[in-house]
Amino acid sequence: MDGVAKRPRSRRRGPGMTGRGPRARDAEYRPLDLERARGGAPRREAGPGGEWFSRRVSGSDKTYICPGCSQQIPPGVAHVVAWKADSVMGDAAALEDRRHWHAGCWAGRNRR
């Protein structure tokens, strides 16, 4: 080295380089799943009559009757779908017996 000091390497990373695996810009594009982002993933919760799975949905194409208030849930209205987590007949039967609730009725079902 002819008396010229080398410059130390920079620790800064280039654009898209996080140091945690593949570059973000090289990853395959996946559109955002809004249903999942808004809480569409099932939740397990305790309630009257045992354990329940509940899932918030943004709306549907059908009209449902809420078991909490016996009123209609019109198409396109956000609501909760619930089914038994501990069904004696199995998971498939529990999904067939799922019910659509107004969000307020589902939240207040313990007070009825």
For each residue, the residues with C-beta under 8 A, 3 or more apart:
1: 4 5 6
2:
3:
4: 1
5: 1
6: 1
7:
8:
9:
10:
11:
12:
13: 17 18 19
14: 17
15: 25
16: 23 24 25 26
17: 13 14 23
18: 13 21 23 24
19: 13
20:
21: 18
22: 26 27
23: 16 17 18 26 27
24: 16 18 27
25: 15 16
26: 16 22 23
27: 22 23 24
28:
29:
30:
31:
32: 37
33: 36 37 40
34: 37 38 58
35: 38 40 57 58
36: 33 40 41
37: 32 33 34 40
38: 34 35 56 58
39: 55 56
40: 33 35 36 37 55 56 57 58
41: 36 55
42: 53 54 55
43: 53 54 55
44: 51 52 53 85
45: 51 52 53 54
46: 50 51 52
47: 50 51 52 109 110
48: 109 110
49: 52 84
50: 46 47 84 85 86
51: 44 45 46 47 84 85 86
52: 44 45 46 47 49 82 83 84 85
53: 42 43 44 45 82 83 84 85 94
54: 42 43 45 80 81 82 106
55: 39 40 41 42 43 80 81 82
56: 38 39 40 78 79 80 103
57: 35 40 60 78 79 80 81 100
58: 34 35 38 40 78
59: 75 76 77 78 79
60: 57 64 75 76 100
61: 75
62: 75
63: 72 73 74 75
64: 60 72 73 79 100
65: 70 71 72 73 100
66: 69 70 71 72 73 79 100 101 102 105
67: 70 99 101 105
68: 101 102 105 106 108 109 112
69: 66 102 105
70: 65 66 67
71: 65 66 102
72: 63 64 65 66
73: 63 64 65 66 77 79 100 101 102
74: 63 77
75: 59 60 61 62 63
76: 59 60
77: 59 73 74
78: 56 57 58 59 103
79: 56 57 59 64 66 73 100 101 102 103
80: 54 55 56 57 100 101 102 103 106
81: 54 55 57 98 99 100 101
82: 52 53 54 55 98 99 101 106
83: 52 53 87 94 95 97 98 99
84: 49 50 51 52 53 87 94 97
85: 44 50 51 52 53 94
86: 50 51
87: 83 84 90 91 93 94 97
88:
89: 92 93 94
90: 87 93 94
91: 87 94 95
92: 89 95 96
93: 87 89 90 96 97
94: 53 83 84 85 87 89 90 91 97 98
95: 83 91 92 98
96: 92 93
97: 83 84 87 93 94
98: 81 82 83 94 95
99: 67 81 82 83
100: 57 60 64 65 66 73 79 80 81
101: 66 67 68 73 79 80 81 82 105 106 109
102: 66 68 69 71 73 79 80 105 106
103: 56 78 79 80 106 107
104: 107 108
105: 66 67 68 69 101 102 108 109
106: 54 68 80 82 101 102 103 109
107: 103 104
108: 68 104 105 111 112
109: 47 48 68 101 105 106 112
110: 47 48
111: 108
112: 68 108 109
